[in-house]
Amino acid sequence: MAQLLDGAGKLGWVLLKSLLRFVFMFFNNCVAIPSYCLYLLLLQPLRIWDSSTFWHIEGVMFKWLLAMVSSWGWIAGYTVTEWGDDVRPISEEEAMVIVNHQSTGDVCTLMMCLQDKGTVVRKMMWLMDHVFKYTNFGLVSLIHGDFFIRQGKAHRDKQLIYLKNHLDKYYHSRNRKWIVLFPEGGFLRKRRETSQLFAKKNSLPHLTHVTLPRLGATQVILKSLSAPLENGSVGSETNTPNQTGNKRKGLQWVIDVTIAYPKARPMDIQTWIFGYRPPTVTHVHYRMYPIKEVPLETEALTDWLYQRFVEKEELLTHFYDTGSFPSPEGQKEAASRQMTLDPVWLCLVQSFAFASGYIWYNALQYLYYCLF
């Protein structure tokens, strides 16, 4: 009887906490996202007069919104430990980020762990499944210039054309530096069986923790944002001017990011919202490749990309067996870094969001009374 009462008490507390978190996040979205849109609407004259400054301000506010999402996981005890290469020294250089895709929580994890990487978050373009367009953050992503991909053979060719046009129109004009994509397409649980059947049919490696990546979006990005060289790799400088009229260097790096969840249990966005899972440490491994090492020709790029995901499989297998990622070559053990967020800064960002919501509510109410 005592155990039943104790269990009921714990369940009741989890439900109450989840309800309180949901109420807070509901109001957080109700003030933060409309305020972001209204501020940008107010700044439209600046966009015409000085586009660079406008997108700089938009990027700062975009980073604050991502910080709010990060704080939802942070206050629930969902933290990140980083492994592998330190990407902070190249945070101001252009890079393409490829990530293994397990659940909707992957995006939230990246929003958190990239917060302390200089201007990356505000100058980043995301390529995400079209399902994210219909989330609370969809409108913000559309304004920011992110791209939503529809999966499936029926849409694939058209989507790649749309992506090419999207990059040509928005990537340079909005001064983006990092572009993030999930080459696997859909989530692991949805694609694993299909991927394994394809691998068996084509004598490719059998993968359990990742699926075979798709080439299309990766190749479009490399061709659009980098200059080809004679040896079939991609170059390190483009002739496209940036906002100040100077030549951009183009993509300099491919950053291979591997996300590992304890006990191979991916964290979805519902967990971030309701916080019903106990405090959890998500592990993120980085490996950097100079862009000159990346082939551009279709067959060679396919092999290169497949090899990256075979390495991801090895990394994740080692992690799930030992609780850590393997040590780099020449080192006895792998070093990890605890990613931290400044709670004072998070409080200031949240306070600004609620203050903005209050100001805009009163301003619009006053305007309504004046008009009607």
C-alpha positions as a Markdown table, in Angstrom:
| # | Residue | x | y | z |
|---|---|---|---|---|
| 1 | Met | 0.0 | 0.0 | 0.0 |
| 2 | Ala | 2.8 | 2.4 | 0.9 |
| 3 | Gln | 4.6 | 1.7 | -2.4 |
| 4 | Leu | 1.4 | 2.4 | -4.3 |
| 5 | Leu | 0.9 | 5.7 | -2.5 |
| 6 | Asp | 4.5 | 6.6 | -3.1 |
| 7 | Gly | 4.2 | 5.7 | -6.8 |
| 8 | Ala | 1.0 | 7.7 | -7.0 |
| 9 | Gly | 2.7 | 10.7 | -5.4 |
| 10 | Lys | 5.6 | 10.6 | -7.8 |
| 11 | Leu | 3.3 | 10.3 | -10.8 |
| 12 | Gly | 1.2 | 13.2 | -9.5 |
| 13 | Trp | 4.3 | 15.4 | -9.2 |
| 14 | Val | 5.4 | 14.5 | -12.7 |
| 15 | Leu | 2.0 | 15.3 | -14.1 |
| 16 | Leu | 1.8 | 18.6 | -12.2 |
| 17 | Lys | 5.3 | 19.6 | -13.3 |
| 18 | Ser | 4.5 | 18.7 | -16.9 |
| 19 | Leu | 1.4 | 20.8 | -16.7 |
| 20 | Leu | 3.2 | 23.8 | -15.2 |
| 21 | Arg | 5.9 | 23.5 | -17.9 |
| 22 | Phe | 3.4 | 23.4 | -20.7 |
| 23 | Val | 1.5 | 26.5 | -19.4 |
| 24 | Phe | 4.8 | 28.4 | -19.1 |
| 25 | Met | 5.9 | 27.4 | -22.7 |
| 26 | Phe | 2.5 | 28.2 | -24.1 |
| 27 | Phe | 2.6 | 31.7 | -22.8 |
| 28 | Asn | 6.3 | 31.9 | -23.7 |
| 29 | Asn | 5.4 | 31.2 | -27.3 |
| 30 | Cys | 2.4 | 33.5 | -27.2 |
| 31 | Val | 4.7 | 36.5 | -26.3 |
| 32 | Ala | 8.0 | 35.6 | -27.9 |
| 33 | Ile | 7.0 | 34.6 | -31.5 |
| 34 | Pro | 4.5 | 37.4 | -32.1 |
| 35 | Ser | 7.0 | 39.9 | -30.7 |
| 36 | Tyr | 9.7 | 38.6 | -33.0 |
| 37 | Cys | 7.4 | 39.0 | -36.0 |
| 38 | Leu | 6.1 | 42.5 | -35.0 |
| 39 | Tyr | 9.7 | 43.8 | -34.4 |
| 40 | Leu | 10.7 | 42.6 | -37.9 |
| 41 | Leu | 7.5 | 44.2 | -39.3 |
| 42 | Leu | 8.4 | 47.5 | -37.6 |
| 43 | Leu | 11.9 | 47.2 | -39.1 |
| 44 | Gln | 10.9 | 46.7 | -42.7 |
| 45 | Pro | 12.0 | 50.3 | -43.7 |
| 46 | Leu | 15.5 | 49.3 | -42.3 |
| 47 | Arg | 15.5 | 46.2 | -44.5 |
| 48 | Ile | 15.1 | 48.4 | -47.6 |
| 49 | Trp | 17.6 | 51.0 | -46.5 |
| 50 | Asp | 20.3 | 48.7 | -44.9 |
| 51 | Ser | 19.6 | 45.0 | -45.5 |
| 52 | Ser | 22.8 | 43.9 | -43.7 |
| 53 | Thr | 21.8 | 45.6 | -40.5 |
| 54 | Phe | 18.3 | 44.3 | -40.7 |
| 55 | Trp | 19.4 | 40.7 | -40.9 |
| 56 | His | 22.0 | 41.3 | -38.2 |
| 57 | Ile | 19.2 | 42.3 | -35.8 |
| 58 | Glu | 17.0 | 39.5 | -37.0 |
| 59 | Gly | 19.8 | 37.0 | -36.3 |
| 60 | Val | 20.2 | 38.3 | -32.8 |
| 61 | Met | 16.5 | 37.9 | -32.0 |
| 62 | Phe | 16.6 | 34.5 | -33.7 |
| 63 | Lys | 19.4 | 33.4 | -31.4 |
| 64 | Trp | 17.3 | 34.6 | -28.4 |
| 65 | Leu | 14.4 | 32.5 | -29.5 |
| 66 | Leu | 16.6 | 29.4 | -29.8 |
| 67 | Ala | 18.0 | 30.2 | -26.4 |
| 68 | Met | 14.4 | 30.1 | -25.0 |
| 69 | Val | 13.9 | 26.6 | -26.5 |
| 70 | Ser | 17.3 | 25.6 | -25.0 |
| 71 | Ser | 16.2 | 26.8 | -21.6 |
| 72 | Trp | 13.2 | 24.5 | -21.7 |
| 73 | Gly | 15.5 | 21.5 | -21.7 |
| 74 | Trp | 18.1 | 23.2 | -19.5 |
| 75 | Ile | 15.7 | 23.7 | -16.5 |
| 76 | Ala | 14.5 | 20.1 | -16.8 |
| 77 | Gly | 18.1 | 18.9 | -16.4 |
| 78 | Tyr | 18.7 | 18.0 | -20.1 |
| 79 | Thr | 22.3 | 18.9 | -20.7 |
| 80 | Val | 24.9 | 18.3 | -23.4 |
| 81 | Thr | 28.4 | 16.8 | -23.2 |
| 82 | Glu | 30.7 | 17.5 | -26.2 |
| 83 | Trp | 33.4 | 15.2 | -27.6 |
| 84 | Gly | 35.8 | 15.3 | -30.5 |
| 85 | Asp | 37.0 | 18.4 | -32.3 |
| 86 | Asp | 36.4 | 21.8 | -30.9 |
| 87 | Val | 34.4 | 23.7 | -33.5 |
| 88 | Arg | 34.5 | 27.1 | -31.7 |
| 89 | Pro | 37.7 | 28.3 | -33.4 |
| 90 | Ile | 36.0 | 28.0 | -36.8 |
| 91 | Ser | 32.7 | 29.5 | -35.8 |
| 92 | Glu | 33.2 | 32.5 | -38.0 |
| 93 | Glu | 34.1 | 30.5 | -41.1 |
| 94 | Glu | 31.5 | 29.0 | -43.5 |
| 95 | Ala | 30.6 | 25.3 | -42.8 |
| 96 | Met | 28.2 | 22.6 | -43.8 |
| 97 | Val | 27.0 | 20.5 | -40.8 |
| 98 | Ile | 25.8 | 17.0 | -41.3 |
| 99 | Val | 23.9 | 15.3 | -38.4 |
| 100 | Asn | 22.5 | 11.8 | -37.7 |
| 101 | His | 18.7 | 12.0 | -37.3 |
| 102 | Gln | 16.9 | 10.0 | -34.7 |
| 103 | Ser | 14.0 | 12.2 | -33.5 |
| 104 | Thr | 12.6 | 15.7 | -33.3 |
| 105 | Gly | 14.8 | 16.2 | -30.2 |
| 106 | Asp | 17.9 | 16.4 | -32.4 |
| 107 | Val | 17.0 | 19.9 | -33.5 |
| 108 | Cys | 16.5 | 21.0 | -29.9 |
| 109 | Thr | 19.8 | 19.5 | -28.9 |
| 110 | Leu | 21.6 | 21.4 | -31.7 |
| 111 | Met | 19.8 | 24.6 | -30.7 |
| 112 | Met | 21.3 | 24.1 | -27.2 |
| 113 | Cys | 24.9 | 23.0 | -27.9 |
| 114 | Leu | 25.5 | 25.7 | -30.6 |
| 115 | Gln | 24.5 | 28.5 | -28.3 |
| 116 | Asp | 28.1 | 29.1 | -27.2 |
| 117 | Lys | 29.6 | 28.9 | -30.6 |
| 118 | Gly | 30.0 | 32.6 | -31.5 |
| 119 | Thr | 27.6 | 34.0 | -34.1 |
| 120 | Val | 26.8 | 30.5 | -35.5 |
| 121 | Val | 23.2 | 30.3 | -34.3 |
| 122 | Arg | 22.1 | 33.7 | -35.7 |
| 123 | Lys | 23.9 | 33.1 | -39.0 |
| 124 | Met | 22.8 | 29.5 | -39.5 |
| 125 | Met | 20.4 | 28.1 | -42.1 |
| 126 | Trp | 18.5 | 24.9 | -41.2 |
| 127 | Leu | 17.3 | 22.2 | -43.6 |
| 128 | Met | 14.6 | 20.3 | -41.8 |
| 129 | Asp | 11.7 | 17.9 | -42.5 |
| 130 | His | 8.6 | 19.8 | -43.6 |
| 131 | Val | 6.8 | 18.6 | -40.4 |
| 132 | Phe | 8.7 | 21.3 | -38.5 |
| 133 | Lys | 6.9 | 23.9 | -40.6 |
| 134 | Tyr | 3.8 | 23.1 | -38.6 |
| 135 | Thr | 5.3 | 23.5 | -35.2 |
| 136 | Asn | 5.2 | 26.6 | -33.0 |
| 137 | Phe | 8.6 | 27.6 | -34.5 |
| 138 | Gly | 7.6 | 27.1 | -38.2 |
| 139 | Leu | 6.8 | 30.8 | -38.8 |
| 140 | Val | 10.0 | 31.9 | -37.3 |
| 141 | Ser | 12.0 | 29.5 | -39.4 |
| 142 | Leu | 10.2 | 30.7 | -42.6 |
| 143 | Ile | 11.1 | 34.3 | -41.8 |
| 144 | His | 14.7 | 33.4 | -41.0 |
| 145 | Gly | 15.1 | 31.6 | -44.3 |
| 146 | Asp | 15.3 | 28.0 | -43.3 |
| 147 | Phe | 14.3 | 25.3 | -45.8 |
| 148 | Phe | 11.7 | 22.6 | -45.3 |
| 149 | Ile | 12.2 | 19.4 | -47.3 |
| 150 | Arg | 9.3 | 17.1 | -48.2 |
| 151 | Gln | 10.4 | 13.4 | -48.1 |
| 152 | Gly | 9.5 | 10.8 | -50.7 |
| 153 | Lys | 10.4 | 9.9 | -54.3 |
| 154 | Ala | 7.4 | 11.9 | -55.6 |
| 155 | His | 8.9 | 15.2 | -54.3 |
| 156 | Arg | 12.6 | 14.5 | -54.3 |
| 157 | Asp | 13.6 | 16.0 | -57.7 |
| 158 | Lys | 11.5 | 19.1 | -57.3 |
| 159 | Gln | 12.7 | 19.6 | -53.7 |
| 160 | Leu | 16.3 | 19.7 | -54.9 |
| 161 | Ile | 15.5 | 22.3 | -57.5 |
| 162 | Tyr | 13.6 | 24.4 | -54.9 |
| 163 | Leu | 16.6 | 24.0 | -52.5 |
| 164 | Lys | 19.0 | 25.3 | -55.2 |
| 165 | Asn | 16.8 | 28.3 | -55.8 |
| 166 | His | 16.4 | 28.9 | -52.1 |
| 167 | Leu | 20.2 | 28.9 | -51.5 |
| 168 | Asp | 20.8 | 31.3 | -54.4 |
| 169 | Lys | 18.1 | 33.6 | -53.1 |
| 170 | Tyr | 18.7 | 33.6 | -49.4 |
| 171 | Tyr | 22.0 | 32.1 | -48.2 |
| 172 | His | 24.3 | 35.0 | -49.3 |
| 173 | Ser | 21.8 | 37.8 | -49.2 |
| 174 | Arg | 21.1 | 37.1 | -45.5 |
| 175 | Asn | 24.8 | 36.6 | -44.8 |
| 176 | Arg | 24.5 | 33.0 | -43.6 |
| 177 | Lys | 27.7 | 31.1 | -42.6 |
| 178 | Trp | 26.6 | 27.6 | -41.4 |
| 179 | Ile | 24.1 | 25.3 | -43.0 |
| 180 | Val | 22.7 | 22.3 | -41.1 |
| 181 | Leu | 21.2 | 19.3 | -42.8 |
| 182 | Phe | 20.2 | 15.7 | -41.9 |
| 183 | Pro | 21.3 | 13.6 | -44.9 |
| 184 | Glu | 19.4 | 10.6 | -43.7 |
| 185 | Gly | 16.1 | 12.3 | -44.4 |
| 186 | Gly | 13.5 | 10.9 | -42.0 |
| 187 | Phe | 13.9 | 9.7 | -38.4 |
| 188 | Leu | 15.9 | 6.5 | -37.6 |
| 189 | Arg | 12.9 | 4.4 | -36.5 |
| 190 | Lys | 11.1 | 5.2 | -39.7 |
| 191 | Arg | 13.9 | 4.6 | -42.2 |
| 192 | Arg | 16.1 | 1.9 | -40.6 |
| 193 | Glu | 14.4 | -1.1 | -42.1 |
| 194 | Thr | 14.2 | 0.4 | -45.6 |
| 195 | Ser | 17.8 | 1.5 | -45.3 |
| 196 | Gln | 19.0 | -2.0 | -44.3 |
| 197 | Leu | 17.1 | -3.6 | -47.1 |
| 198 | Phe | 18.7 | -1.2 | -49.6 |
| 199 | Ala | 22.1 | -1.9 | -48.1 |
| 200 | Lys | 21.7 | -5.6 | -48.4 |
| 201 | Lys | 20.5 | -5.3 | -52.0 |
| 202 | Asn | 23.5 | -3.2 | -53.0 |
| 203 | Ser | 26.2 | -4.9 | -50.9 |
| 204 | Leu | 26.5 | -1.9 | -48.6 |
| 205 | Pro | 27.3 | -2.0 | -44.8 |
| 206 | His | 24.5 | -3.0 | -42.5 |
| 207 | Leu | 23.8 | -0.1 | -40.1 |
| 208 | Thr | 21.8 | -0.2 | -36.9 |
| 209 | His | 22.3 | 3.2 | -35.2 |
| 210 | Val | 22.1 | 5.3 | -38.3 |
| 211 | Thr | 20.7 | 4.9 | -41.9 |
| 212 | Leu | 22.4 | 5.3 | -45.2 |
| 213 | Pro | 22.4 | 9.0 | -46.1 |
| 214 | Arg | 20.9 | 10.5 | -49.2 |
| 215 | Leu | 23.2 | 12.4 | -51.6 |
| 216 | Gly | 20.8 | 15.0 | -53.1 |
| 217 | Ala | 20.8 | 17.9 | -50.7 |
| 218 | Thr | 24.4 | 17.5 | -49.8 |
| 219 | Gln | 25.5 | 17.7 | -53.4 |
| 220 | Val | 23.3 | 20.7 | -54.1 |
| 221 | Ile | 24.7 | 22.6 | -51.2 |
| 222 | Leu | 28.3 | 21.8 | -52.1 |
| 223 | Lys | 27.8 | 22.9 | -55.7 |
| 224 | Ser | 25.9 | 26.0 | -54.8 |
| 225 | Leu | 28.1 | 27.3 | -52.1 |
| 226 | Ser | 31.6 | 26.2 | -53.2 |
| 227 | Ala | 33.7 | 26.5 | -56.3 |
| 228 | Pro | 34.9 | 23.3 | -58.1 |
| 229 | Leu | 38.5 | 22.5 | -58.6 |
| 230 | Glu | 40.2 | 20.4 | -61.3 |
| 231 | Asn | 40.7 | 17.4 | -59.1 |
| 232 | Gly | 37.0 | 17.0 | -58.4 |
| 233 | Ser | 37.0 | 18.4 | -54.9 |
| 234 | Val | 35.5 | 21.7 | -53.9 |
| 235 | Gly | 37.3 | 25.0 | -53.7 |
| 236 | Ser | 37.8 | 27.4 | -50.8 |
| 237 | Glu | 36.7 | 30.7 | -52.4 |
| 238 | Thr | 33.7 | 31.9 | -54.3 |
| 239 | Asn | 33.2 | 35.0 | -56.3 |
| 240 | Thr | 29.9 | 35.8 | -54.6 |
| 241 | Pro | 30.2 | 39.1 | -52.7 |
| 242 | Asn | 28.8 | 39.4 | -49.1 |
| 243 | Gln | 26.8 | 42.3 | -47.7 |
| 244 | Thr | 29.8 | 44.6 | -47.6 |
| 245 | Gly | 30.8 | 43.9 | -51.2 |
| 246 | Asn | 33.8 | 41.7 | -50.3 |
| 247 | Lys | 34.3 | 38.3 | -51.8 |
| 248 | Arg | 33.1 | 35.4 | -49.6 |
| 249 | Lys | 35.5 | 32.5 | -49.0 |
| 250 | Gly | 32.7 | 30.0 | -49.5 |
| 251 | Leu | 32.4 | 26.8 | -47.6 |
| 252 | Gln | 35.6 | 26.0 | -45.6 |
| 253 | Trp | 34.5 | 23.0 | -43.6 |
| 254 | Val | 32.2 | 20.0 | -43.4 |
| 255 | Ile | 31.4 | 19.3 | -39.7 |
| 256 | Asp | 30.2 | 15.8 | -39.0 |
| 257 | Val | 28.0 | 15.8 | -35.9 |
| 258 | Thr | 27.0 | 12.6 | -34.1 |
| 259 | Ile | 24.3 | 12.8 | -31.5 |
| 260 | Ala | 24.1 | 9.9 | -28.9 |
| 261 | Tyr | 21.4 | 9.5 | -26.3 |
| 262 | Pro | 21.9 | 7.4 | -23.2 |
| 263 | Lys | 20.7 | 3.8 | -23.7 |
| 264 | Ala | 19.9 | 4.7 | -27.3 |
| 265 | Arg | 16.7 | 6.3 | -26.3 |
| 266 | Pro | 16.2 | 9.4 | -28.5 |
| 267 | Met | 14.7 | 12.5 | -26.9 |
| 268 | Asp | 11.7 | 13.9 | -28.8 |
| 269 | Ile | 10.3 | 17.4 | -28.7 |
| 270 | Gln | 7.5 | 16.3 | -26.4 |
| 271 | Thr | 10.1 | 15.4 | -23.8 |
| 272 | Trp | 11.5 | 18.9 | -24.0 |
| 273 | Ile | 8.1 | 20.4 | -23.6 |
| 274 | Phe | 6.8 | 18.3 | -20.7 |
| 275 | Gly | 10.0 | 17.3 | -19.0 |
| 276 | Tyr | 8.7 | 14.0 | -17.9 |
| 277 | Arg | 12.1 | 12.2 | -18.4 |
| 278 | Pro | 14.6 | 12.4 | -15.5 |
| 279 | Pro | 17.6 | 14.7 | -16.0 |
| 280 | Thr | 19.6 | 13.4 | -19.0 |
| 281 | Val | 22.9 | 14.1 | -20.6 |
| 282 | Thr | 23.0 | 14.0 | -24.4 |
| 283 | His | 26.4 | 13.4 | -26.0 |
| 284 | Val | 27.5 | 15.2 | -29.1 |
| 285 | His | 30.6 | 14.3 | -31.1 |
| 286 | Tyr | 32.2 | 16.7 | -33.7 |
| 287 | Arg | 34.6 | 15.8 | -36.5 |
| 288 | Met | 35.8 | 18.5 | -38.9 |
| 289 | Tyr | 36.9 | 18.0 | -42.5 |
| 290 | Pro | 38.5 | 20.7 | -44.6 |
| 291 | Ile | 36.3 | 21.4 | -47.6 |
| 292 | Lys | 39.2 | 20.5 | -50.0 |
| 293 | Glu | 39.0 | 16.9 | -48.8 |
| 294 | Val | 35.4 | 16.6 | -49.9 |
| 295 | Pro | 34.9 | 15.2 | -53.4 |
| 296 | Leu | 32.2 | 16.8 | -55.6 |
| 297 | Glu | 31.8 | 14.1 | -58.3 |
| 298 | Thr | 28.6 | 12.1 | -57.7 |
| 299 | Glu | 30.1 | 8.6 | -57.2 |
| 300 | Ala | 33.1 | 9.8 | -55.1 |
| 301 | Leu | 30.8 | 12.0 | -52.9 |
| 302 | Thr | 28.4 | 9.1 | -52.4 |
| 303 | Asp | 31.3 | 6.9 | -51.2 |
| 304 | Trp | 32.6 | 9.7 | -49.0 |
| 305 | Leu | 29.2 | 10.4 | -47.4 |
| 306 | Tyr | 28.6 | 6.7 | -46.8 |
| 307 | Gln | 31.9 | 6.4 | -45.1 |
| 308 | Arg | 31.0 | 9.2 | -42.7 |
| 309 | Phe | 27.9 | 7.3 | -41.7 |
| 310 | Val | 29.8 | 4.1 | -41.3 |
| 311 | Glu | 32.1 | 6.0 | -38.9 |
| 312 | Lys | 29.0 | 7.3 | -37.1 |
| 313 | Glu | 27.8 | 3.7 | -36.7 |
| 314 | Glu | 31.2 | 2.8 | -35.2 |
| 315 | Leu | 31.1 | 5.8 | -32.9 |
| 316 | Leu | 27.6 | 5.1 | -31.6 |
| 317 | Thr | 28.4 | 1.4 | -31.2 |
| 318 | His | 31.4 | 2.2 | -29.0 |
| 319 | Phe | 29.4 | 4.8 | -27.1 |
| 320 | Tyr | 26.5 | 2.4 | -26.3 |
| 321 | Asp | 29.0 | -0.3 | -25.3 |
| 322 | Thr | 31.3 | 1.9 | -23.1 |
| 323 | Gly | 29.4 | 5.1 | -22.3 |
| 324 | Ser | 32.0 | 7.2 | -24.1 |
| 325 | Phe | 33.2 | 7.9 | -27.5 |
| 326 | Pro | 36.5 | 6.4 | -28.7 |
| 327 | Ser | 39.7 | 8.3 | -28.2 |
| 328 | Pro | 41.3 | 10.1 | -31.1 |
| 329 | Glu | 44.3 | 8.5 | -32.8 |
| 330 | Gly | 47.4 | 8.9 | -30.7 |
| 331 | Gln | 45.5 | 9.6 | -27.4 |
| 332 | Lys | 44.8 | 7.1 | -24.6 |
| 333 | Glu | 41.3 | 8.4 | -23.9 |
| 334 | Ala | 38.8 | 10.8 | -25.3 |
| 335 | Ala | 38.3 | 14.1 | -23.6 |
| 336 | Ser | 34.8 | 15.5 | -23.1 |
| 337 | Arg | 33.6 | 19.0 | -22.5 |
| 338 | Gln | 30.5 | 20.0 | -20.5 |
| 339 | Met | 28.4 | 22.4 | -22.5 |
| 340 | Thr | 27.0 | 25.1 | -20.2 |
| 341 | Leu | 24.5 | 27.9 | -20.6 |
| 342 | Asp | 24.4 | 31.1 | -18.5 |
| 343 | Pro | 21.3 | 31.0 | -16.4 |
| 344 | Val | 21.4 | 34.8 | -15.9 |
| 345 | Trp | 21.5 | 35.4 | -19.6 |
| 346 | Leu | 18.6 | 32.9 | -20.1 |
| 347 | Cys | 16.5 | 34.8 | -17.5 |
| 348 | Leu | 17.3 | 38.1 | -19.2 |
| 349 | Val | 16.2 | 36.7 | -22.6 |
| 350 | Gln | 13.0 | 35.3 | -21.1 |
| 351 | Ser | 12.3 | 38.6 | -19.3 |
| 352 | Phe | 12.8 | 40.5 | -22.5 |
| 353 | Ala | 10.3 | 38.2 | -24.3 |
| 354 | Phe | 7.6 | 38.7 | -21.7 |
| 355 | Ala | 8.2 | 42.5 | -21.5 |
| 356 | Ser | 8.0 | 42.7 | -25.3 |
| 357 | Gly | 4.8 | 40.8 | -25.2 |
| 358 | Tyr | 3.3 | 43.2 | -22.6 |
| 359 | Ile | 4.4 | 46.2 | -24.6 |
| 360 | Trp | 3.1 | 45.0 | -27.9 |
| 361 | Tyr | -0.2 | 44.0 | -26.3 |
| 362 | Asn | -0.7 | 47.5 | -25.0 |
| 363 | Ala | 0.4 | 49.1 | -28.2 |
| 364 | Leu | -1.9 | 47.1 | -30.3 |
| 365 | Gln | -4.8 | 47.6 | -27.9 |
| 366 | Tyr | -4.2 | 51.3 | -28.0 |
| 367 | Leu | -4.1 | 51.2 | -31.8 |
| 368 | Tyr | -7.4 | 49.2 | -31.9 |
| 369 | Tyr | -9.2 | 51.7 | -29.7 |
| 370 | Cys | -7.9 | 54.6 | -31.8 |
| 371 | Leu | -9.2 | 53.0 | -35.0 |
| 372 | Phe | -12.5 | 51.6 | -33.7 |
